[in-house]
Amino acid sequence: MSEIVLSGLSFSWPDDTPVFDHLSATIPAGRTGLVAPNGSGKTTLLKLVAGVLRPTAGSATADGVLGYLPQDLPLSGEPSVAEVLGVAPVLRAIAAVEAGDAAEEHFTTIGTDWDVEERTRAQLDRLGLDVALDRSLSTLSGGQIVSLGLAAQLLKRPDVLLLDEPTNNLDLAARHKLYSVLDDWSGCLLVVSHDRALLDRVDRIAELDRGEIRFYGGNFTAYEAAVRAAREVAEKNIRSAEQEVKREKREMQQARERAARRASTASRNLGNAGLPKIFAGTMKRNAQESAAKADGTHAARVGAAKAKLDQAERELRTEQKLSLELPQTVVPAGRTLFVGEGLRVRDLFGDGVDLAIRGPERIALTGPNGAGKSTLLRILRGDLEPDGGSVTRADGRIAFLSQRLDLLDDDRSVAENLAAAAPALPTAQRMNLLARFLFRGSRVHLPVGVLSGGERLRATLACVLFAEPAPQLLLLDEPTNNLDLLSTGQLESALTAFRGAFVVVSHDERFLAAIGADRWLRLENGDLHG
């Protein structure tokens, strides 16, 4: 039974920014989903286990053969499918032997892999990849490349498999093929993903939080329930600790008042009794010491109560939710924003595509990889003129949110980018607006280039949604790719508040349902159905 062992693992970037400090954990056989906010080190941890990065201290080891699918696949250029899969040398050796070349080097290359072509095609079929082994990589879509990268790892017959956002760019059919493969997985799987449907198929969730890993039995839905329950307990503990602090403070104040009254009474009585000064002074000092001791006891109780409150507050998970109202984005129900008739682009839309967008429609655009969804978005925005057909756009701004989140100036701060997008908005209102997007204090003055993925998303949303003039039509291309679950929830909040029309290209059915998509269109084989 293979497992991953992290022992005293420490890692820092070259500028000495720490990521892990003596992290220890054992990830057992079975399917484990690794979750944490962007920037917590999920991808870095996978790279350390895979040996792509070296720890500054400690170790990260995996038993047996290791397969690793990174988030950013280094697959480009003109290699063939067989070369990417690592089977090209064996296939060439088999072809040479079958042609009559009995050189020993061919048999050495082949070893026991005489069935390599059959195994390769079977693995491609399992993932829904109907591609020739001599096909060039440059002719494949992004989703096909991801599936091909996974097939290459599975052909190694790994004991431990590391997957970093494996459903990025996969269409629904390819996602379900992936789910089926992982359902049958019997080794040790560690997967980083924002895909809730995938995380609901794992055996356990490993949460990376503040440099530690906590394990939760069950899938992601069970994990969410456990987190909610823990939050309720933490909130109850905070209320109880707050009451205890108030009670101890009140009792300490009452004790001080009682001591002051006793001291005053004793002073008057001693004076009336005519006792010697030295004896009266001793009694006064004893009374003061007793009062001080009691006060110290109560102060210690207050301190303990405050410490308990601090601990309860640390255990409470902070939920960063956007709460937005965007009345300036309202589009009347009868307003026509876009009409395209008989749209044709090369070999994508051979028979022509018709599309009309009216009022505040919420359109989900789905379809297999390579069907032309991103191309259709470019036509909607006006970046691409169709080869045929007609286009009519209403007056009003069309905004585009790409999955690369590359609309902002990396060298400018968040505040400066918003000032450029909305120059008429007073500075005070811009600061209030950024606070609603969870940028407060010094965070508003950070350069966009140093922001985490979630922060970059929020900054981009602020600049896109509040730009002047306000957008009436918003286009989004796979907006949840590379976003953690918290950031995805924040995007859902922003789109729920948006009162214009939007078209979202996505394969994430749960995300599309959460943002209230009310019109579903499918682009396939050059036709648009809905």
RODO-2510 file (C-alpha; in nm, 4 decimals, decimal comma):
residues 530
     n   res          X          Y          Z
     1     m     0,0000     0,0000     0,0000
     2     s     0,1758     0,3126    -0,1233
     3     e     0,1745     0,6364     0,0741
     4     i     0,3266     0,9849     0,0805
     5     v     0,5326     1,0797     0,3863
     6     l     0,6182     1,4385     0,4778
     7     s     0,8787     1,4545     0,7530
     8     g     0,9850     1,7886     0,9011
     9     l     0,9344     1,9428     0,5571
    10     s     1,0501     2,3028     0,5222
    11     f     1,0644     2,5140     0,2085
    12     s     1,1337     2,8799     0,1356
    13     w     1,1559     3,0731    -0,1891
    14     p     1,4920     3,2261    -0,2937
    15     d     1,3919     3,5575    -0,1308
    16     d     1,3524     3,3658     0,2004
    17     t     0,9724     3,3807     0,1945
    18     p     0,8696     3,0707     0,3939
    19     v     0,6072     2,8301     0,2581
    20     f     0,6394     2,5322     0,4943
    21     d     0,8114     2,5041     0,8304
    22     h     0,8637     2,1506     0,9676
    23     l     0,5461     2,0120     0,8118
    24     s     0,4871     1,6463     0,8924
    25     a     0,2034     1,4254     0,7717
    26     t     0,1336     1,0877     0,6115
    27     i    -0,1040     1,0674     0,3162
    28     p    -0,2235     0,7066     0,2953
    29     a    -0,3327     0,4947     0,0018
    30     g    -0,6663     0,5863    -0,1518
    31     r    -0,7961     0,9092    -0,2990
    32     t    -0,7133     1,2301    -0,1114
    33     g    -0,8270     1,5787    -0,2124
    34     l    -0,5949     1,8620    -0,1046
    35     v    -0,7738     2,1923    -0,0427
    36     a    -0,6584     2,5371     0,0708
    37     p    -0,6849     2,8992    -0,0472
    38     n    -0,4673     3,0136    -0,3372
    39     g    -0,1162     3,0936    -0,2207
    40     s    -0,1171     2,8395     0,0639
    41     g     0,1321     2,6105    -0,1078
    42     k    -0,0763     2,3291    -0,2613
    43     t     0,1083     2,3307    -0,5942
    44     t     0,4410     2,3784    -0,4167
    45     l     0,3716     2,0735    -0,2000
    46     l     0,2993     1,8576    -0,5053
    47     k     0,6213     1,9783    -0,6698
    48     l     0,8180     1,8893    -0,3561
    49     v     0,6724     1,5372    -0,3512
    50     a     0,7389     1,5015    -0,7267
    51     g     1,0984     1,6165    -0,6849
    52     v     1,0543     1,9231    -0,9057
    53     l     1,1513     2,1385    -0,6058
    54     r     1,3969     2,0520    -0,3287
    55     p     1,3072     2,1175     0,0356
    56     t     1,5261     2,3456     0,2437
    57     a     1,4925     2,0933     0,5270
    58     g     1,3172     1,7631     0,5918
    59     s     1,1821     1,5344     0,3223
    60     a     0,8820     1,4503     0,1050
    61     t     0,8831     1,0923    -0,0179
    62     a     0,6461     0,8667    -0,2112
    63     d     0,6547     0,4859    -0,2232
    64     g     0,6915     0,3182    -0,5607
    65     v     0,6516     0,4607    -0,9115
    66     l     0,5366     0,8244    -0,9153
    67     g     0,3129     0,9943    -1,1715
    68     y     0,2751     1,3736    -1,1691
    69     l     0,0420     1,5896    -1,3796
    70     p     0,1312     1,9587    -1,3244
    71     q    -0,1176     2,2411    -1,3572
    72     d     0,0775     2,4097    -1,6367
    73     l     0,1704     2,1353    -1,8781
    74     p     0,4965     2,1995    -2,0678
    75     l     0,3418     2,0595    -2,3842
    76     s     0,3879     2,2720    -2,6925
    77     g     0,5525     2,2619    -3,0323
    78     e     0,5508     1,9790    -3,2821
    79     p     0,6079     1,6503    -3,0950
    80     s     0,3751     1,3655    -3,1825
    81     v     0,1198     1,2109    -2,9476
    82     a     0,3422     0,9013    -2,9211
    83     e     0,6419     1,1172    -2,8210
    84     v     0,4412     1,2967    -2,5519
    85     l     0,3242     0,9614    -2,4183
    86     g     0,6823     0,8365    -2,4103
    87     v     0,6114     0,5322    -2,6303
    88     a     0,7615     0,6557    -2,9592
    89     p     1,1031     0,4796    -2,9166
    90     v     0,9354     0,1449    -2,8430
    91     l     0,6953     0,1821    -3,1365
    92     r     0,9868     0,2610    -3,3699
    93     a     1,1803    -0,0412    -3,2426
    94     i     0,8799    -0,2724    -3,2925
    95     a     0,8302    -0,1372    -3,6458
    96     a     1,1985    -0,1990    -3,7232
    97     v     1,1816    -0,5592    -3,5972
    98     e     0,8634    -0,6231    -3,7939
    99     a     1,0426    -0,4879    -4,1035
   100     g     1,3164    -0,7500    -4,0592
   101     d     1,5786    -0,5520    -3,8624
   102     a     1,6968    -0,7870    -3,5846
   103     a     1,9477    -0,5499    -3,4236
   104     e     1,9914    -0,6192    -3,0527
   105     e     1,9314    -0,2541    -2,9608
   106     h     1,5710    -0,2803    -3,0832
   107     f     1,4977    -0,5733    -2,8518
   108     t     1,6643    -0,3895    -2,5635
   109     t     1,4393    -0,0877    -2,6282
   110     i     1,1259    -0,3023    -2,6485
   111     g     1,1945    -0,5179    -2,3425
   112     t     0,8560    -0,6693    -2,2500
   113     d     0,6497    -0,3866    -2,4048
   114     w     0,5397    -0,5702    -2,7198
   115     d     0,1786    -0,4723    -2,6421
   116     v     0,2601    -0,1049    -2,5920
   117     e     0,0415     0,0155    -2,8810
   118     e    -0,2622    -0,1767    -2,7559
   119     r    -0,2103    -0,0522    -2,3982
   120     t    -0,1659     0,3033    -2,5231
   121     r    -0,4800     0,3019    -2,7335
   122     a    -0,6766     0,1467    -2,4459
   123     q    -0,5595     0,4228    -2,2127
   124     l    -0,6504     0,6921    -2,4664
   125     d    -0,9936     0,5348    -2,5105
   126     r    -1,0517     0,5367    -2,1338
   127     l    -0,9962     0,9137    -2,1366
   128     g    -1,2056     0,9732    -2,4484
   129     l    -0,9079     1,0647    -2,6689
   130     d    -0,9635     0,9538    -3,0286
   131     v    -0,6325     1,0761    -3,1722
   132     a    -0,3737     0,9119    -3,3949
   133     l    -0,0368     0,8385    -3,2318
   134     d     0,1486     1,0268    -3,5063
   135     r    -0,0687     1,3384    -3,4713
   136     s     0,1133     1,6625    -3,3885
   137     l     0,0584     1,8166    -3,0460
   138     s    -0,0025     2,1591    -3,1995
   139     t    -0,3272     2,0315    -3,3549
   140     l    -0,4828     1,9392    -3,0173
   141     s    -0,7059     2,1554    -2,7987
   142     g    -0,6146     2,2549    -2,4435
   143     g    -0,8502     1,9941    -2,3005
   144     q    -0,7074     1,7209    -2,5216
   145     i    -0,3560     1,8128    -2,4064
   146     v    -0,4600     1,7785    -2,0416
   147     s    -0,6110     1,4347    -2,1095
   148     l    -0,3001     1,3372    -2,3049
   149     g    -0,0782     1,4443    -2,0142
   150     l    -0,2835     1,2281    -1,7777
   151     a    -0,2634     0,9326    -2,0176
   152     a     0,1167     0,9680    -2,0225
   153     q     0,1272     0,9406    -1,6432
   154     l    -0,1137     0,6454    -1,6289
   155     l     0,0962     0,4547    -1,8823
   156     k     0,3776     0,4538    -1,6234
   157     r     0,1513     0,2333    -1,4080
   158     p     0,2220     0,4568    -1,1071
   159     d     0,1770     0,3568    -0,7439
   160     v     0,1408     0,7237    -0,6425
   161     l    -0,0375     0,9774    -0,8639
   162     l    -0,0242     1,3550    -0,8124
   163     l    -0,2775     1,5665    -1,0038
   164     d    -0,2811     1,9484    -0,9999
   165     e    -0,6134     2,0900    -1,1261
   166     p    -0,6662     1,8002    -1,3712
   167     t    -1,0103     1,9156    -1,4930
   168     n    -0,8911     2,2558    -1,6151
   169     n    -0,9898     2,3009    -1,9813
   170     l    -1,1736     1,9662    -1,9906
   171     d    -1,5210     1,9600    -2,1402
   172     l    -1,7999     1,7724    -1,9636
   173     a    -1,7445     1,4475    -2,1531
   174     a    -1,3705     1,4499    -2,0772
   175     r    -1,4400     1,5321    -1,7105
   176     h    -1,6665     1,2333    -1,6725
   177     k    -1,4051     1,0111    -1,8379
   178     l    -1,1537     1,1376    -1,5822
   179     y    -1,3974     1,0745    -1,2968
   180     s    -1,4438     0,7167    -1,4159
   181     v    -1,0680     0,6552    -1,4272
   182     l    -1,0189     0,7932    -1,0747
   183     d    -1,3162     0,5958    -0,9409
   184     d    -1,1207     0,2793    -1,0299
   185     w    -0,7922     0,4070    -0,8840
   186     s    -0,6440     0,1694    -0,6254
   187     g    -0,3103     0,3350    -0,5491
   188     c    -0,2275     0,6550    -0,3611
   189     l    -0,3855     0,9610    -0,5252
   190     l    -0,3311     1,3212    -0,4130
   191     v    -0,5348     1,5692    -0,6164
   192     v    -0,5517     1,9486    -0,5990
   193     s    -0,8748     2,0726    -0,7546
   194     h    -1,1482     2,3368    -0,7359
   195     d    -1,3870     2,0927    -0,9090
   196     r    -1,6455     2,0031    -0,6447
   197     a    -1,7756     1,7109    -0,8490
   198     l    -1,4250     1,5614    -0,8522
   199     l    -1,3672     1,6306    -0,4813
   200     d    -1,6948     1,4573    -0,4007
   201     r    -1,5413     1,1337    -0,5346
   202     v    -1,2404     1,1201    -0,2987
   203     d    -1,2048     0,9153     0,0205
   204     r    -1,0790     1,1997     0,2379
   205     i    -0,9989     1,5704     0,2334
   206     a    -0,6613     1,7043     0,3452
   207     e    -0,6863     2,0707     0,4414
   208     l    -0,3664     2,2746     0,4263
   209     d    -0,4134     2,5537     0,6794
   210     r    -0,1514     2,7768     0,8425
   211     g     0,1302     2,5384     0,7670
   212     e    -0,0449     2,2258     0,8932
   213     i    -0,2469     1,9476     0,7302
   214     r    -0,5752     1,8340     0,8836
   215     f    -0,7541     1,5256     0,7535
   216     y    -1,1320     1,4897     0,7232
   217     g    -1,2855     1,1534     0,6412
   218     g    -1,5298     1,1498     0,3511
   219     n    -1,5717     1,3637     0,0424
   220     f    -1,5880     1,7403    -0,0015
   221     t    -1,9557     1,7650     0,0921
   222     a    -1,8794     1,5881     0,4217
   223     y    -1,5798     1,8210     0,4710
   224     e    -1,7986     2,1292     0,4225
   225     a    -2,0458     1,9945     0,6789
   226     a    -1,7612     1,9338     0,9265
   227     v    -1,6261     2,2851     0,8708
   228     r    -1,9715     2,4367     0,9262
   229     a    -2,0135     2,2370     1,2460
   230     a    -1,6698     2,3447     1,3677
   231     r    -1,7557     2,7052     1,2905
   232     e    -2,0772     2,6826     1,4919
   233     v    -1,8836     2,5373     1,7858
   234     a    -1,6173     2,8103     1,7534
   235     e    -1,8823     3,0840     1,7465
   236     k    -2,0475     2,9318     2,0548
   237     n    -1,7089     2,9166     2,2305
   238     i    -1,6440     3,2820     2,1447
   239     r    -1,9773     3,3902     2,2909
   240     s    -1,9108     3,1853     2,6043
   241     a    -1,5546     3,3228     2,6359
   242     e    -1,6773     3,6797     2,5910
   243     q    -1,9304     3,6312     2,8713
   244     e    -1,6595     3,4817     3,0912
   245     v    -1,4303     3,7819     3,0322
   246     k    -1,7134     4,0201     3,1209
   247     r    -1,7995     3,8191     3,4328
   248     e    -1,4390     3,8047     3,5562
   249     k    -1,3912     4,1774     3,4913
   250     r    -1,7120     4,2529     3,6793
   251     e    -1,6109     4,0343     3,9742
   252     m    -1,2639     4,1929     3,9832
   253     q    -1,4168     4,5412     3,9919
   254     q    -1,6604     4,4357     4,2651
   255     a    -1,3736     4,2856     4,4690
   256     r    -1,1772     4,6110     4,4364
   257     e    -1,4774     4,8110     4,5533
   258     r    -1,5284     4,5787     4,8527
   259     a    -1,1614     4,6040     4,9450
   260     a    -1,1750     4,9831     4,9230
   261     r    -1,4791     4,9921     5,1513
   262     r    -1,3161     4,7590     5,4029
   263     a    -0,9978     4,9662     5,4029
   264     s    -1,1924     5,2864     5,4615
   265     t    -1,3951     5,1314     5,7418
   266     a    -1,0861     4,9787     5,9044
   267     s    -0,9045     5,3128     5,8899
   268     r    -1,1875     5,4883     6,0725
   269     n    -1,2197     5,2119     6,3308
   270     l    -0,8479     5,2085     6,4017
   271     g    -0,8517     5,5818     6,4538
   272     n    -1,1442     5,5603     6,6945
   273     a    -0,9887     5,2680     6,8869
   274     g    -0,6801     5,4722     6,9789
   275     l    -0,4361     5,1905     6,8881
   276     p    -0,0622     5,2618     6,8661
   277     k     0,0491     5,3909     6,5234
   278     i     0,2868     5,1010     6,4613
   279     f     0,0111     4,8446     6,5272
   280     a    -0,2365     5,0382     6,3137
   281     g     0,0179     5,0602     6,0311
   282     t     0,0778     4,6855     6,0409
   283     m    -0,2945     4,6131     6,0169
   284     k    -0,3250     4,8604     5,7273
   285     r    -0,0393     4,6967     5,5393
   286     n    -0,1866     4,3515     5,5954
   287     a    -0,5203     4,4718     5,4583
   288     q    -0,3517     4,6255     5,1520
   289     e    -0,1529     4,3060     5,0843
   290     s    -0,4675     4,0950     5,1168
   291     a    -0,6517     4,3249     4,8752
   292     a    -0,3603     4,3172     4,6314
   293     k    -0,3479     3,9381     4,6487
   294     a    -0,7196     3,9134     4,5786
   295     d    -0,6861     4,1655     4,2972
   296     g    -0,4025     3,9615     4,1476
   297     t    -0,6156     3,6483     4,1630
   298     h    -0,8996     3,8191     3,9807
   299     a    -0,6571     3,9706     3,7265
   300     a    -0,5198     3,6228     3,6565
   301     r    -0,8747     3,4965     3,6041
   302     v    -0,9419     3,7829     3,3605
   303     g    -0,6185     3,7016     3,1771
   304     a    -0,7120     3,3343     3,1523
   305     a    -1,0573     3,4254     3,0235
   306     k    -0,9031     3,6573     2,7605
   307     a    -0,6617     3,3820     2,6553
   308     k    -0,9557     3,1454     2,6150
   309     l    -1,1310     3,4091     2,4019
   310     d    -0,8201     3,4574     2,1871
   311     q    -0,7976     3,0819     2,1305
   312     a    -1,1657     3,0623     2,0381
   313     e    -1,1233     3,3475     1,7887
   314     r    -0,8200     3,1777     1,6317
   315     e    -1,0240     2,8627     1,5817
   316     l    -1,2955     3,0564     1,4013
   317     r    -1,2492     3,0447     1,0259
   318     t    -1,2847     3,3831     0,8638
   319     e    -1,5196     3,3769     0,5673
   320     q    -1,4404     3,6370     0,3048
   321     k    -1,7609     3,6969     0,1140
   322     l    -1,8300     3,9768    -0,1271
   323     s    -2,1480     4,1736    -0,0599
   324     l    -2,2179     4,3869    -0,3646
   325     e    -2,4916     4,5938    -0,5163
   326     l    -2,4428     4,7006    -0,8769
   327     p    -2,7521     4,9045    -0,9697
   328     q    -2,5715     5,0840    -1,2531
   329     t    -2,5479     4,7553    -1,4450
   330     v    -2,9244     4,7136    -1,4833
   331     v    -3,0334     4,6274    -1,8406
   332     p    -3,4054     4,6544    -1,9306
   333     a    -3,5703     4,3243    -2,0144
   334     g    -3,6600     4,4275    -2,3694
   335     r    -3,3219     4,5728    -2,4706
   336     t    -3,1373     4,3882    -2,7497
   337     l    -2,7624     4,3792    -2,6834
   338     f    -2,6390     4,1568    -2,9662
   339     v    -2,7754     3,9900    -3,2773
   340     g    -2,5637     3,7622    -3,4960
   341     e    -2,7125     3,5903    -3,7993
   342     g    -2,5462     3,3238    -4,0122
   343     l    -2,2079     3,3687    -3,8407
   344     r    -1,9320     3,1703    -4,0090
   345     v    -1,5659     3,1409    -3,9159
   346     r    -1,3441     2,9147    -4,1247
   347     d    -1,4377     2,5524    -4,0599
   348     l    -1,5953     2,6117    -3,7164
   349     f    -1,9378     2,7416    -3,8127
   350     g    -1,9794     2,6048    -4,1631
   351     d    -2,3590     2,6317    -4,1772
   352     g    -2,3723     2,9587    -3,9896
   353     v    -2,4638     3,0283    -3,6265
   354     d    -2,7507     3,2504    -3,5086
   355     l    -2,7406     3,4159    -3,1643
   356     a    -2,9425     3,6953    -3,0038
   357     i    -2,8892     3,8348    -2,6530
   358     r    -3,1676     4,0420    -2,5006
   359     g    -3,2133     4,1991    -2,1602
   360     p    -3,0317     4,0726    -1,8505
   361     e    -2,9930     3,7175    -1,9809
   362     r    -2,7564     3,4813    -1,8002
   363     i    -2,6244     3,2508    -2,0698
   364     a    -2,4155     2,9389    -2,0099
   365     l    -2,2182     2,8431    -2,3225
   366     t    -2,1040     2,4808    -2,3190
   367     g    -1,9713     2,2324    -2,5714
   368     p    -1,6730     2,0061    -2,6381
   369     n    -1,3172     2,1360    -2,6550
   370     g    -1,2337     2,2847    -2,9926
   371     a    -1,5971     2,3580    -3,0857
   372     g    -1,5322     2,7334    -3,1123
   373     k    -1,6708     2,8722    -2,7842
   374     s    -1,3822     3,1148    -2,7287
   375     t    -1,4032     3,2172    -3,0954
   376     l    -1,7723     3,3006    -3,0505
   377     l    -1,6870     3,5167    -2,7474
   378     r    -1,4343     3,7093    -2,9595
   379     i    -1,7066     3,7769    -3,2173
   380     l    -1,9440     3,8956    -2,9432
   381     r    -1,6834     4,1365    -2,8127
   382     g    -1,5829     4,2605    -3,1564
   383     d    -1,2238     4,1341    -3,1497
   384     l    -1,2906     3,9036    -3,4455
   385     e    -1,4938     3,9704    -3,7560
   386     p    -1,6757     3,6606    -3,8878
   387     d    -1,6000     3,5337    -4,2359
   388     g    -1,9704     3,5500    -4,3115
   389     g    -2,3010     3,6601    -4,1653
   390     s    -2,4095     3,9847    -4,0005
   391     v    -2,3530     4,1353    -3,6551
   392     t    -2,5522     4,4060    -3,4756
   393     r    -2,4444     4,5403    -3,1370
   394     a    -2,6323     4,7871    -2,9175
   395     d    -2,4610     5,0926    -2,7791
   396     g    -2,3072     5,0083    -2,4466
   397     r    -1,9893     4,8621    -2,3116
   398     i    -1,9024     4,4924    -2,3474
   399     a    -1,6517     4,3698    -2,0872
   400     f    -1,4416     4,0560    -2,1100
   401     l    -1,2973     3,8558    -1,8211
   402     s    -1,0392     3,6086    -1,9467
   403     q    -0,9243     3,3054    -1,7540
   404     r    -0,5720     3,4551    -1,7487
   405     l    -0,6960     3,7646    -1,5582
   406     d    -0,4575     3,9758    -1,7657
   407     l    -0,6667     4,2947    -1,8000
   408     l    -0,4868     4,4975    -1,5326
   409     d    -0,1481     4,6714    -1,5299
   410     d     0,0787     4,4526    -1,3152
   411     d     0,3051     4,7455    -1,2254
   412     r     0,0211     4,9618    -1,0933
   413     s    -0,1426     4,9162    -0,7556
   414     v    -0,4979     4,7936    -0,7103
   415     a    -0,6102     5,1502    -0,6329
   416     e    -0,4311     5,2909    -0,9386
   417     n    -0,5892     5,0330    -1,1694
   418     l    -0,9360     5,1197    -1,0372
   419     a    -0,8635     5,4920    -1,0745
   420     a    -0,7737     5,4311    -1,4406
   421     a    -1,0937     5,2303    -1,4963
   422     a    -1,3229     5,4724    -1,3089
   423     p    -1,1563     5,8165    -1,3134
   424     a    -1,4787     6,0041    -1,2278
   425     l    -1,5282     5,8081    -0,9059
   426     p    -1,4105     6,0127    -0,6024
   427     t    -1,1105     5,8711    -0,4152
   428     a    -1,3106     5,8070    -0,0980
   429     q    -1,5715     5,6090    -0,2930
   430     r    -1,2966     5,4073    -0,4647
   431     m    -1,1481     5,3154    -0,1263
   432     n    -1,4923     5,2143     0,0056
   433     l    -1,5518     5,0108    -0,3086
   434     l    -1,2184     4,8284    -0,2748
   435     a    -1,3001     4,7538     0,0893
   436     r    -1,6189     4,5816    -0,0299
   437     f    -1,3928     4,3750    -0,2569
   438     l    -1,1890     4,2854     0,0553
   439     f    -0,8973     4,5201    -0,0156
   440     r    -0,8291     4,7141     0,3024
   441     g    -0,5398     4,9120     0,4465
   442     s    -0,2066     4,8615     0,2714
   443     r    -0,3501     4,5917     0,0427
   444     v    -0,4988     4,8582    -0,1878
   445     h    -0,1494     4,9882    -0,2624
   446     l     0,0052     4,6531    -0,3576
   447     p     0,1143     4,6118    -0,7219
   448     v    -0,1243     4,3806    -0,9060
   449     g     0,1723     4,1681    -1,0139
   450     v     0,2298     4,0392    -0,6587
   451     l    -0,1328     3,9484    -0,5825
   452     s    -0,2477     3,5903    -0,5303
   453     g    -0,4899     3,4369    -0,7796
   454     g    -0,7923     3,5141    -0,5619
   455     e    -0,6822     3,8728    -0,4969
   456     r    -0,6171     3,9257    -0,8671
   457     l    -0,9676     3,7999    -0,9444
   458     r    -1,1240     4,0454    -0,6967
   459     a    -0,9167     4,3363    -0,8284
   460     t    -1,0135     4,2513    -1,1877
   461     l    -1,3813     4,2234    -1,0945
   462     a    -1,3735     4,5643    -0,9252
   463     c    -1,2177     4,7285    -1,2311
   464     v    -1,4421     4,5489    -1,4822
   465     l    -1,7746     4,5897    -1,3030
   466     f    -1,7237     4,9524    -1,1951
   467     a    -1,5461     5,0800    -1,5054
   468     e    -1,7002     5,3813    -1,6776
   469     p    -1,9349     5,3303    -1,8459
   470     a    -2,0696     5,0267    -1,6592
   471     p    -2,0785     4,7120    -1,8753
   472     q    -2,4135     4,5908    -2,0018
   473     l    -2,2761     4,2641    -2,1370
   474     l    -2,0098     4,0636    -1,9561
   475     l    -1,8200     3,7804    -2,1283
   476     l    -1,6324     3,5199    -1,9226
   477     d    -1,4103     3,2439    -2,0619
   478     e    -1,3567     2,9545    -1,8166
   479     p    -1,3441     3,2016    -1,5251
   480     t    -1,3008     2,9378    -1,2515
   481     n    -0,9858     2,7816    -1,3967
   482     n    -0,7027     2,8014    -1,1411
   483     l    -0,9267     2,9600    -0,8774
   484     d    -0,9506     2,8064    -0,5328
   485     l    -1,2924     2,7278    -0,3888
   486     l    -1,3022     3,0494    -0,1826
   487     s    -1,2273     3,2624    -0,4893
   488     t    -1,4876     3,0719    -0,6906
   489     g    -1,7431     3,1557    -0,4225
   490     q    -1,6445     3,5225    -0,4400
   491     l    -1,6879     3,5191    -0,8176
   492     e    -2,0316     3,3617    -0,7719
   493     s    -2,1238     3,6452    -0,5305
   494     a    -2,0140     3,9130    -0,7773
   495     l    -2,1999     3,7583    -1,0716
   496     t    -2,5124     3,7128    -0,8610
   497     a    -2,5056     4,0885    -0,7902
   498     f    -2,4463     4,1780    -1,1581
   499     r    -2,7672     4,3091    -1,3213
   500     g    -2,6539     4,3143    -1,6806
   501     a    -2,6335     4,0242    -1,9251
   502     f    -2,3493     3,7772    -1,9279
   503     v    -2,2246     3,4854    -2,1343
   504     v    -2,0097     3,2340    -1,9466
   505     v    -1,8053     2,9610    -2,1113
   506     s    -1,7608     2,6908    -1,8493
   507     h    -1,7706     2,3155    -1,8007
   508     d    -1,8394     2,3489    -1,4274
   509     e    -2,2090     2,2667    -1,3945
   510     r    -2,2241     2,3521    -1,0241
   511     f    -2,0730     2,6949    -1,0850
   512     l    -2,3182     2,7657    -1,3682
   513     a    -2,6110     2,6673    -1,1467
   514     a    -2,4798     2,8822    -0,8598
   515     i    -2,4649     3,1997    -1,0738
   516     g    -2,8227     3,1497    -1,1914
   517     a    -2,7657     3,0695    -1,5595
   518     d    -3,1153     3,0819    -1,7099
   519     r    -3,0305     2,9998    -2,0704
   520     w    -2,8055     2,7099    -2,1637
   521     l    -2,6521     2,6923    -2,5115
   522     r    -2,4369     2,4115    -2,6506
   523     l    -2,1970     2,4633    -2,9396
   524     e    -2,1086     2,1397    -3,1170
   525     n    -2,0226     2,0399    -3,4734
   526     g    -2,0757     2,3964    -3,5946
   527     d    -2,4308     2,4211    -3,4559
   528     l    -2,5601     2,6206    -3,1586
   529     h    -2,8370     2,4467    -2,9685
   530     g    -3,0377     2,5877    -2,6803
***
